[in-house]
Amino acid sequence: MFYKFLTFFYYLRAKYGLRFSSRAQLERYQQKQLKRILRYMKNHSPFYHTKNLSDKDLSSWPCMDKRVLMTHFDELNTANIPLEQAQHVARQAETTRDFTPKIGKYSVGLSSGTSGIRGVFLISPREQVQWSGTILAKMLPHSIFCKQKIAFFLRADNNLYESVKSRIIQFKFFDLKKPFEQHISTLQIFRPDILVAPPMVLYLLAQAQEQGKLHISPIKIISVADVLYDDVKQYISRIFKQKIHQIYQATEGLIACTCAHGHLHLNEELMLVQQKCLDKNSGRFIPILTDFNRTTQPIIRYELNDMLTLSSKPCPCGNPSLVIERIEGRCDDVLYAPGNPLRPVFPDFIVRLVLQYLPFVGNFQFRQISLTNAQLALPVDVKCPPELLTQLKQILPIQIDVAEYRPATNLTRKQKRVVREFSV
Ligand SMILES: [Zn+2]
């Protein structure tokens, strides 16, 4: 019962409390929160406790990424839980698909592991209800007291998502490991008000709707867990006749959510997002997160493996948090043109170029296999225009072969359009 009240508290706080009228006011709030979390970690995390760190100067704190977080897992977390125990519990939950792994009161989760190592994450009940309250406030189209049905398509269920459930809010988890056809009939019976799924699943559902195999009319559609490409977004939006919203969430935190205008705002009231600039002209950067509320497992100066592009336009909704134009994908998928030094080619260039010549071809994939070879895989009924190849070779002057694209059957995988298959 206590946690139900607490969820409600965080819901109200996110909906009405943490609102800022100006950038300056938001930044003042961030500075206060930053000091508070740094002081807490200095006192509670053995890793930071032994170091000579100032809670007034974030730049003196060590930088972190998934590798560092896992290497120092035991000393970093404030719950005194060893990595081995957490890994064991998390893996067991994935194989049995019983998603309630806990150590004492702490929930354990695994990150998807696209960047080689799988991260293990610990969440306290308070952090969990804070997440639920916040996400409900940010994403529910109606008040928390209105009956709403949420359909949630994900690779793995998690305590975190289950916690959103209540008597008023019905919540149904669709396991992407199960056959997709089954889900269509279940979804038809469930008739969700809110549909949450990775973009490729939303695309398949839109297709089913277009073909008359599905007749649902959700009032809100939210894309999660993968890059939402513009053409896919437009298609889903056209079929379901509405804006497509996004939640950009990682095991590291709730990083960004769309506002009523459909613009993706960084959740700067929850975390400090520093930018490691990749390309000044385009506003491309890697986010470095410092979460104000993660007290069990510190997320301090944590560098994500994602590339984002900042929007140059302010949002008319009034939220002074920065707006993300697009989430471009993993840093590991930046392609490289030969030369000394190697010249980076960002995935978005390739995607835009293909779509310029082949407006909406369904899905395709561009794989750079080595520094000399790449492959463009297109659906079987799509012919590659010679000009497209010429243009591609101009930005990536290597051998590019055309191949047949085989639609992914495993929906639990990320559906990347641009992939680099070698390391530099
Ligand atoms: Zn906005």
Residues whose N, C-alpha, C, O or C-beta is under 5 A from the ligand:
A	BS01	ZN	C259 H261 H263 C315 C317 N319
